[in-house]
Amino acid sequence: MAEENPKPLNYIPEVILKKRKNREAWALRKKEQFQHKNFQSIKKPEDFIHEYRNQEVDLIRMKRRVKRKLPQVHSNILIIIRIQGKKDMHPKTRKVLYSLGLRSMFSAVLVKPSEGIMAKLQRVEPYVTYGYPNLKSIKELIYKKGLARMDGRKVPLTDNNVIEQELGKFGIVCIEDMVHQLYNAGPHFKEVVRFMWPFVLNKPAEGLKGSKTLFKEGGDTGNREDLINELIDKMN
């Protein structure tokens, strides 16, 4: 009987073995992260009680702030930046933030100060900071972070035709016209603000302590007046 020729062993290149090992390690890490996330998402009854109590404290403090005299401002425009999240926030507080257009952390809006706006700011004071934006800040915000609102879509302001199409009837045909209206609180300020999405700023590498204490008392929140422009520079 003739001897059978030995079959050569299958050779797997070392590169492929390393890739396979890396994929397996990555799959194990993802599995552990998923399990850890699910474990963390399960709240205990005492967590709900603690959260409810904190929300009630937030509501009580908001009612106390409402009784104060409205804060005074010395500018025809304000920029409001949300700097605190939703932890321990009462639903009524969240509703006021949403009415200002501040639905997420580090979002920012330009507004004309009025009694109604200042009353809202007083209600959400621990969650926002605001001040008087200068011309440079407004221009850089629009050029870097400006997004147009068109049919519910976010459209980058890279083409003046987009601006003219939506705001041309008000004599606004380019970014410089928008800047002029916003900085000077012009007659079409409201139309320009409605045309734009709230600015989404970057988390500052420095400049925020995470404190709900007023800025004038060494914290982060409330009126920064002209110093708001330093914070904008760090977040833009």
Salt bridges, closest charged atoms under 4 A:
GLU14 OE2 - LYS18 NZ 3.77
GLU51 OE1 - LYS43 NZ 2.66
GLU56 OE2 - HIS90 NE2 3.86
GLU125 OE1 - ARG68 NH1 3.46
GLU140 OE2 - LYS136 NZ 3.47
GLU176 OE1 - LYS139 NZ 3.79
GLU191 OE1 - HIS188 ND1 3.83
ASP220 OD1 - ARG224 NH2 3.95
ASP233 OD1 - LYS136 NZ 3.51
